[in-house]
Amino acid sequence: MENKGRSIDKSSEETFDFICTTCDGNGKIVEAVRYCIECSGYCCQSCTDIHKTFPVLKDHNLLDASQGNQASNQPTSLPEFPTERCYLHKGKVVDMYCEKHDEVCCCTCIATLHKSCPEKSVMSIPDMINALFKLRDCKQIQSRVRDMMVSMETLGKSKDDKIKALKDVKNKEIEKALKFQKALESIIRNAGEATRNEIESKYKELEKEILQEKQDADGNKASLKESDDKLKKSEGNRAQRFVCTKIAEKKMNEADRQISKQKVRSNDDRQLAFTPNQSLLNYLNGLQHIGMIGVNTKKKTDLYKIKGSKDINMKVKDDSETCDSEGCCLTFDNQLVVTDYSNKKLKLIDTNTMKVTNYCKLDSGPLCVCCINDHEVVVSCTDNKIQFVSYGNKMTPTRQIKTSHYCHGITTKDDKLYVTDDDSSLYIYDMSGNLLNTVSQDNDGNKLFSGSRHITFSENGDKMYVSDWSQGVVCFDDVGNYQSTFTDNDLNGLDGICVDGRGNIFVVGYWSHNVVQFNEDGEKIGVVIKQQDGLQYPQSVCFHQELNRLFVTLNDSDVWKMFELY
């Protein structure tokens, strides 16, 4: 192609104000007439024409050459333009920001997907970059991206270990089945083959699930690596760095949700199990299998032990009082939500970094909290009300339910709210706030509570446990019928309560400064955490089943505890 710009040999003494970056790299000095933001270089007339010819280059931002800085080959004092392309509308530059959805997108996205958003919430990134870009946020996101990459790698390795362990168990169970089969002579050979096939089928199902989880983890790791690389490359271009930051944040949220929703909970403690049927000889004629094939959830019958512990500081900048957390819970994606009664706040804590990532102000002191779904929690508050709060990029108080009684402990099940009054009763509401039932007496009319505190359900939901300050743990069936009450001399001032999903209950002793482990039948296993382990007036407790972490909040303290158990 004939070069339309003026060119000279490199040995010539003639100079140009600006030279074409591409031609210079090929040994030619050609006068530049434009500067390309995306290419970060100067263009002669021919290179400018090429930009107009090829579709992939058509949307590049071409400025006058005088607007570029030849010495550094970077634009100076220019509007900063993102270079990221929209994954929905190929070729479109991601140069718009919707504040309502906290999302970066292209102009076509704004016109189609965000057309109902308030006009003031839609901004041009190049025009508003000085107000939008925060280097500190970018660095924090990049650090969290790298932390999440490590988490994804750890998750992938754990799946490899689980496949190996699952295969070992499979082999043992098949061997057990074969031994039993030999005792039944030739008549059960066909049934034995069917049993082995069933075991293999169950194994493949579990293996497929775990491999898929590993594949998802690897995919998220690669995606996070891509974001990390783009964040590195975007230095010097704040608009692109802002876009990369927001995209990285979105990818991290997706990866974080995967850790919790990947069926880790259902896979971690399930094993293939073959149970011989000793009465089999009486039923050989109609036999199809030689035993029961299933996936068992491994119960824990011994006392948990402390592997390690870590302090969690829930103080934020505008807290005027010492924090006081009466309640905590885990969200569906295993973030930690805690109440701060003294500062009238609800706070969200990242369970990877153990740092407060979000919070909102409430108009009264929050006491206990429970997760309803993947975007909403419900909080009991001191002024006789139940407060709903949405969480995600921002925590926002939404609707309220006003009650006629004090509200302390709170939990949900089957679209019902269960609320204690720190006194004599347990109240059951529907989600609209209609009172369905009040529980205060057993079948003989005896008083059940003297200080009803926290509430939890067993893992399969067939039992409900209410801690009472002085009476003990009051046990009900899933519809609220009283069954029994249990306690122990090691507990004084019963407060927080939660289950581990493996047949155990953790109960907090406020005055005894400890956490005691019971099984679901109310039998004491032992004291898990003692005062010398760092507990001083503990109030609430929740358990991270996948990581075996027990979170315990403390009275009148900015710092509380996370215990690694085994």
C-alpha positions in Angstrom: 0.0 0.0 0.0 1.3 3.4 -0.9 2.1 5.4 2.3 0.2 8.7 2.1 2.2 10.3 4.9 5.5 12.0 4.4 8.4 9.6 5.1 12.2 10.0 5.3 15.1 7.6 5.7 16.4 7.2 9.2 19.7 8.8 8.2 18.0 12.0 7.1 18.2 15.1 9.3 14.6 16.0 8.7 12.3 15.5 11.7 8.6 15.3 12.4 6.7 16.5 15.4 5.1 13.0 15.7 6.1 9.7 14.0 4.0 6.6 13.3 4.7 4.1 16.0 4.0 1.0 13.8 6.2 2.3 10.9 8.9 3.2 13.3 9.0 -0.4 14.5 9.4 -1.5 10.9 12.4 0.8 10.3 10.6 3.7 8.7 10.1 7.2 9.9 6.6 8.4 8.8 4.8 11.5 9.9 1.9 10.7 12.3 -1.5 12.4 11.9 -3.5 10.5 14.6 -3.0 9.0 18.1 -4.9 5.7 18.9 -6.0 5.3 22.5 -6.5 1.5 22.3 -3.2 0.9 20.5 -1.4 3.4 22.7 0.5 4.7 19.7 0.7 7.2 16.9 -0.6 6.5 13.4 0.3 7.8 9.9 -2.4 8.3 7.3 -2.0 4.7 6.0 -2.3 3.2 9.5 -5.3 5.5 10.1 -6.9 4.2 6.9 -6.3 0.6 8.1 -8.1 1.5 11.3 -11.1 2.5 9.2 -10.9 -0.6 7.1 -10.8 -3.5 9.5 -13.9 -4.1 11.7 -11.9 -5.0 14.8 -10.2 -1.6 14.6 -13.2 0.6 13.6 -14.2 1.5 17.1 -10.8 2.6 18.2 -10.6 6.1 19.5 -8.4 8.2 17.1 -7.3 11.6 18.3 -5.2 14.3 16.7 -1.5 13.5 16.9 -1.0 16.8 18.9 -3.0 15.2 21.7 -0.5 12.4 22.2 2.8 12.5 24.1 5.6 11.4 21.7 8.3 11.1 24.4 6.4 8.5 26.5 4.3 7.2 23.6 1.3 7.5 26.0 -1.5 10.0 26.0 -1.1 12.9 28.5 -3.8 15.2 29.7 -6.3 13.3 27.6 -9.7 11.9 28.3 -9.1 8.4 29.5 -10.9 5.7 27.5 -11.6 2.1 28.4 -10.4 -0.6 26.0 -12.5 -3.5 27.3 -15.0 -4.9 24.8 -18.6 -5.8 25.8 -19.1 -9.6 26.0 -22.7 -9.2 25.0 -22.2 -6.7 22.1 -19.0 -7.6 20.5 -16.9 -4.7 19.3 -18.6 -2.2 21.6 -16.3 -0.5 24.2 -17.3 -0.8 27.8 -17.4 2.9 28.5 -20.7 3.3 30.5 -21.4 2.8 34.2 -24.8 2.2 35.8 -24.7 3.3 39.4 -28.0 1.6 40.3 -26.7 -1.8 39.4 -23.0 -0.9 40.1 -22.2 -2.4 36.7 -20.0 -1.3 33.8 -21.3 -1.9 30.3 -21.4 -0.5 26.7 -23.8 2.0 25.3 -26.0 -0.7 23.7 -26.4 -2.4 27.1 -27.6 1.0 28.5 -30.1 1.4 25.7 -31.5 -2.2 26.1 -30.8 -3.6 29.5 -30.7 -0.4 31.6 -33.3 1.7 29.8 -35.5 1.7 33.0 -32.6 2.9 35.2 -32.7 6.5 36.4 -30.9 8.9 34.0 -28.8 10.3 36.8 -27.4 6.8 37.6 -26.1 6.2 34.1 -22.7 7.8 33.5 -20.0 8.0 30.8 -16.9 6.5 32.3 -14.4 8.8 30.4 -16.5 11.8 31.5 -16.8 10.8 35.1 -13.6 8.8 35.7 -12.2 11.3 38.2 -15.2 10.8 40.4 -15.6 7.0 39.8 -12.0 5.7 40.0 -10.5 4.9 43.4 -7.1 3.4 43.3 -7.5 2.0 46.8 -10.6 0.0 45.7 -8.8 -1.3 42.7 -5.9 -2.5 44.8 -8.3 -4.1 47.2 -10.1 -5.9 44.4 -6.9 -7.1 42.9 -5.8 -8.4 46.2 -9.1 -10.2 46.7 -8.8 -11.6 43.1 -5.5 -13.2 44.0 -6.9 -14.5 47.3 -9.8 -16.0 45.4 -7.5 -17.6 42.9 -5.8 -19.3 45.8 -9.2 -20.4 47.1 -10.1 -21.8 43.7 -6.8 -23.7 43.5 -7.3 -25.1 47.0 -10.9 -26.1 46.1 -9.6 -27.9 43.0 -7.0 -29.8 45.0 -9.6 -30.8 47.6 -11.7 -32.3 44.8 -8.8 -34.4 43.6 -8.3 -35.7 47.2 -12.0 -36.5 47.5 -12.1 -38.4 44.3 -9.1 -40.5 45.5 -10.8 -41.1 48.9 -14.1 -41.9 47.2 -12.4 -44.4 44.9 -10.8 -46.1 48.0 -14.1 -46.4 49.7 -15.7 -47.7 46.5 -13.2 -50.5 46.2 -13.7 -51.4 49.9 -17.4 -51.5 49.5 -17.2 -53.6 46.4 -14.9 -56.0 48.1 -17.4 -56.3 51.0 -20.2 -57.0 48.6 -18.2 -59.7 46.8 -17.5 -61.5 50.0 -21.1 -61.5 50.9 -22.0 -62.7 47.5 -19.8 -65.7 47.7 -21.7 -66.9 50.8 -24.9 -67.0 48.9 -23.7 -69.4 46.2 -24.5 -69.2 42.5 -28.1 -68.2 42.8 -27.1 -64.7 43.8 -24.5 -64.1 41.0 -26.8 -62.0 38.9 -27.9 -59.9 41.9 -24.3 -59.4 42.8 -23.5 -58.1 39.4 -26.5 -55.7 39.6 -25.2 -54.5 43.0 -21.7 -53.8 41.6 -23.2 -51.9 38.8 -25.2 -49.8 41.2 -22.1 -49.0 43.2 -20.3 -48.0 40.0 -23.2 -45.9 39.0 -23.3 -44.1 42.4 -19.6 -43.7 42.2 -19.8 -42.2 38.7 -22.5 -39.8 39.8 -20.4 -38.5 42.7 -17.3 -38.5 40.6 -19.0 -36.6 37.9 -20.3 -34.0 40.4 -16.8 -33.5 41.9 -15.1 -33.4 38.5 -17.6 -30.8 37.4 -16.9 -28.7 40.6 -13.2 -29.0 39.9 -13.8 -27.9 36.3 -15.8 -25.0 37.5 -13.1 -24.1 40.0 -10.4 -24.3 37.3 -12.6 -22.1 35.0 -13.1 -19.5 37.7 -9.4 -19.6 38.4 -8.6 -19.0 34.8 -11.1 -16.2 34.6 -9.7 -14.6 37.8 -6.2 -14.9 36.3 -7.4 -13.1 33.2 -8.8 -10.3 35.4 -5.5 -10.2 37.4 -3.5 -9.8 34.1 -5.8 -7.1 32.9 -5.6 -5.2 36.1 -1.8 -5.3 35.8 -1.9 -4.1 32.2 -4.4 -1.4 32.9 -1.9 0.6 35.1 -1.8 4.2 33.7 -5.3 4.1 32.3 -7.7 4.6 35.2 -10.8 4.2 33.1 -9.7 0.7 31.9 -8.5 0.0 35.4 -11.9 0.9 36.8 -13.6 -1.3 34.2 -11.3 -4.2 34.9 -11.8 -3.7 38.7 -15.6 -3.9 38.3 -15.4 -6.9 36.0 -13.0 -8.6 38.4 -15.3 -7.9 41.3 -18.2 -9.5 39.4 -16.1 -12.5 38.6 -15.1 -12.8 42.3 -18.7 -12.7 43.4 -19.4 -15.5 40.9 -16.4 -17.5 42.2 -17.4 -16.9 45.8 -20.9 -18.1 45.2 -19.5 -21.2 43.5 -17.6 -22.2 46.7 -20.8 -22.3 48.6 -23.3 -23.6 45.9 -21.0 -26.2 44.4 -22.5 -29.0 46.5 -19.4 -29.0 48.7 -21.7 -29.5 51.7 -23.5 -32.5 50.2 -20.2 -34.0 48.9 -17.9 -33.5 51.8 -19.4 -36.0 54.2 -21.1 -38.5 51.8 -19.6 -41.9 51.3 -20.6 -45.0 49.4 -21.9 -47.6 51.7 -22.8 -51.3 51.2 -25.0 -52.8 54.0 -25.5 -56.6 53.8 -29.0 -57.9 54.2 -28.8 -60.9 56.5 -32.4 -62.0 55.8 -31.6 -62.2 52.1 -31.6 -66.0 52.0 -35.4 -66.0 52.6 -36.1 -63.8 49.6 -33.7 -65.1 46.9 -36.4 -65.8 44.3 -37.3 -62.2 43.9 -33.9 -60.8 44.5 -32.5 -57.8 42.5 -29.7 -56.6 44.7 -27.7 -58.2 47.5 -27.8 -55.1 49.8 -28.6 -51.5 50.2 -26.6 -49.0 48.1 -26.6 -45.4 49.2 -24.7 -42.3 50.0 -24.4 -41.8 53.8 -23.8 -38.5 55.6 -21.0 -39.1 58.1 -22.1 -38.3 61.6 -19.6 -36.9 64.1 -20.0 -38.6 67.5 -16.8 -37.5 69.2 -15.9 -34.1 70.7 -14.6 -31.4 68.3 -11.1 -30.2 69.1 -9.6 -26.8 68.4 -7.1 -26.7 65.5 -6.5 -23.0 65.7 -8.2 -19.7 66.2 -8.3 -16.1 64.8 -9.5 -12.8 66.0 -12.1 -10.9 63.9 -12.3 -7.2 64.2 -15.8 -5.8 63.3 -15.0 -2.2 64.0 -15.6 0.3 61.1 -14.6 3.9 60.9 -17.8 5.6 61.8 -18.6 3.4 64.8 -18.9 5.7 67.8 -19.3 2.9 70.4 -17.6 -0.3 71.3 -19.2 -3.1 69.2 -21.6 -5.5 70.8 -22.8 -8.4 68.7 -25.8 -10.4 70.0 -26.3 -12.4 66.8 -24.6 -13.8 63.7 -25.4 -16.1 60.8 -23.9 -17.4 57.5 -25.4 -16.5 54.2 -26.1 -19.0 51.4 -22.7 -18.1 49.9 -21.0 -18.4 53.3 -20.5 -14.7 54.1 -20.9 -13.8 57.7 -23.6 -11.4 58.8 -23.3 -10.0 62.4 -25.4 -7.5 64.4 -23.8 -4.6 66.2 -26.3 -3.5 68.8 -24.3 -0.6 70.2 -23.7 1.1 66.9 -27.2 0.1 65.4 -25.6 -1.6 62.4 -25.7 -4.8 60.5 -22.3 -5.9 59.1 -21.2 -8.3 56.4 -17.8 -10.1 56.8 -15.8 -11.9 54.2 -15.0 -15.4 55.7 -11.8 -15.6 53.6 -10.3 -12.3 54.6 -12.2 -12.0 58.0 -12.8 -8.3 57.2 -15.9 -6.2 57.1 -16.9 -5.7 53.5 -20.2 -4.0 53.8 -22.6 -2.6 56.5 -25.8 -0.6 56.9 -27.3 1.6 59.6 -30.5 0.6 61.2 -32.9 2.9 63.2 -32.8 0.6 66.3 -30.5 -1.8 67.9 -30.3 -5.2 66.1 -30.1 -8.3 68.2 -30.2 -11.6 66.2 -30.1 -12.3 62.4 -31.1 -15.1 60.1 -30.6 -15.6 56.3 -33.8 -16.1 54.3 -32.4 -16.5 50.8 -29.4 -15.7 48.6 -30.0 -11.9 48.8 -31.9 -11.2 52.0 -31.6 -11.6 55.8 -34.1 -10.8 58.6 -33.1 -9.1 61.9 -34.8 -8.8 65.3 -34.6 -5.3 66.7 -35.1 -3.7 70.1 -38.2 -1.6 69.4 -40.5 -4.7 68.9 -39.9 -5.1 65.2 -38.5 -7.4 62.6 -36.4 -5.8 60.0 -35.7 -7.2 56.5 -32.4 -6.3 54.9 -31.2 -7.0 51.4 -27.5 -7.6 50.8 -25.1 -7.9 47.8 -23.1 -4.9 46.5 -24.9 -2.8 49.0 -26.8 -3.6 52.3 -30.2 -1.9 52.4 -33.0 -2.1 55.0 -36.3 -2.8 53.3 -39.6 -3.7 54.9 -40.5 -4.1 58.5 -42.9 -6.1 60.6 -44.1 -4.5 63.8 -44.9 -6.8 66.7 -46.6 -6.5 70.1 -43.7 -8.1 72.0 -40.0 -7.8 72.5 -38.0 -9.6 69.7 -34.8 -11.4 70.4 -33.9 -14.7 68.8 -35.0 -15.3 65.2 -34.9 -18.0 62.5 -36.9 -19.1 59.5 -38.2 -22.4 58.0 -40.8 -23.2 55.4 -41.7 -19.5 54.9 -42.3 -19.0 58.6 -40.6 -16.7 61.1 -39.8 -18.0 64.6 -39.1 -15.3 67.2 -38.4 -15.4 70.9 -39.1 -12.6 73.4 -36.3 -13.1 75.9 -39.0 -14.0 78.3 -41.7 -16.6 78.3 -42.8 -17.2 74.7 -41.9 -18.3 71.2 -43.9 -16.7 68.4 -44.5 -18.1 64.9 -45.3 -15.7 62.0 -45.8 -15.9 58.3 -43.6 -13.8 56.1 -46.2 -11.1 55.9 -46.2 -10.6 59.7 -49.4 -12.5 60.5 -49.1 -14.2 63.9 -49.8 -18.0 63.4 -49.0 -19.4 66.9 -47.6 -18.6 70.3 -45.8 -21.3 72.2 -45.3 -20.9 76.0 -46.5 -24.1 77.7 -46.1 -27.8 77.4 -49.0 -30.2 76.9 -49.6 -30.2 80.7 -49.8 -26.4 80.9 -46.3 -26.0 82.5 -44.3 -23.0 81.7 -41.6 -23.7 79.1 -39.5 -20.6 79.2 -38.1 -18.0 81.7 -35.7 -16.3 79.2 -36.1 -17.6 75.6 -33.0 -16.6 73.6 -31.8 -18.1 70.4 -33.4 -20.6 68.0 -32.0 -23.2 65.5 -33.3 -26.2 63.5 -31.7 -29.6 63.1 -30.0 -30.2 59.8 -33.0 -32.1 58.3 -35.4 -29.7 59.9 -37.3 -32.3 62.0 -36.4 -30.7 65.4 -36.3 -27.1 66.7 -34.1 -26.0 69.6 -34.6 -22.9 71.7 -31.9 -21.8 74.2 -33.4 -20.5 77.5 -31.2 -18.4 79.7 -31.8 -20.5 82.8 -34.0 -23.5 81.8 -31.7 -25.1 79.3 -32.3 -26.1 75.6 -36.0 -26.6 74.9 -36.6 -29.1 72.1 -39.7 -29.1 69.8 -40.7 -31.1 66.7 -40.9 -29.3 63.4 -44.4 -28.0 64.0 -43.8 -26.6 67.5 -44.9 -29.5 69.7 -42.8 -29.7 72.9 -40.6 -32.7 73.3 -38.0 -32.2 76.0 -35.6 -29.9 77.8 -31.9 -30.6 78.4 -29.0 -28.7 80.0 -25.7 -29.4 81.8 -23.8 -28.1 84.9 -21.0 -26.8 82.6 -23.5 -24.2 81.1 -24.5 -21.0 82.9 -26.5 -18.4 81.2 -27.5 -20.2 77.9 -27.3 -17.9 74.9 -26.3 -18.7 71.3 -27.1 -22.0 69.7 -26.4 -23.6 66.3 -26.0 -27.1 64.7 -23.1 -28.5 62.7 -25.0 -30.5 60.2 -23.5 -33.8 61.4 -25.8 -34.5 64.4 -24.4 -32.0 66.9 -25.5 -28.9 68.7 -23.3 -26.1 69.9 -24.6 -24.1 73.0 -23.1 -21.0 74.3 -22.7 -20.3 78.1 -22.6 -16.6 78.7 -21.6 -16.7 82.4 -19.6 -19.9 82.0 -17.6 -18.4 79.1 -17.7 -21.6 77.0 -19.3 -23.5 74.2 -20.7 -27.0 75.0 -21.4 -29.7 72.4 -24.5 -32.0 72.5 -25.9 -34.5 70.1 -29.3 -34.0 68.7 -30.9 -36.1 71.4 -29.6 -33.7 74.1 -26.7 -35.9 75.3 -23.6 -34.0 76.3 -20.5 -34.7 74.2 -18.2 -32.2 76.0 -17.0 -28.7 76.3 -15.5 -27.6 73.0 -14.3 -24.1 73.8 -13.4 -22.8 77.3 -12.6 -19.4 78.8 -8.9 -20.0 78.5 -9.4 -20.4 74.7 -10.3 -16.7 74.5 -14.0 -16.6 75.4 -15.2 -13.7 77.6 -19.0 -13.4 77.8 -19.8 -15.1 74.4 -23.3 -14.4 73.0 -23.9 -16.0 69.7 -22.5 -18.8 67.5 -22.6 -20.1 64.0 -20.8 -23.0 62.2 -19.2 -23.0 58.7 -19.7 -26.7 57.8 -17.4 -26.8 54.8 -14.4 -25.3 56.6 -15.2 -26.6 60.1 -15.1 -23.0 61.5 -17.0 -22.0 64.6 -17.7 -18.2 64.9 -18.4 -16.9 68.4 -19.4 -13.3 69.0 -18.6 -11.6 72.4 -20.4 -9.0 74.5 -19.1 -5.4 74.4 -16.1 -6.2 72.2 -14.8 -5.0 68.8 -12.9 -8.3 68.4 -14.4 -11.7 68.6 -13.3 -15.3 67.7 -13.2 -17.8 64.8 -12.1 -21.3 65.8 -10.8 -23.9 63.4 -12.2 -27.3 64.6 -11.5 -30.9 63.7 
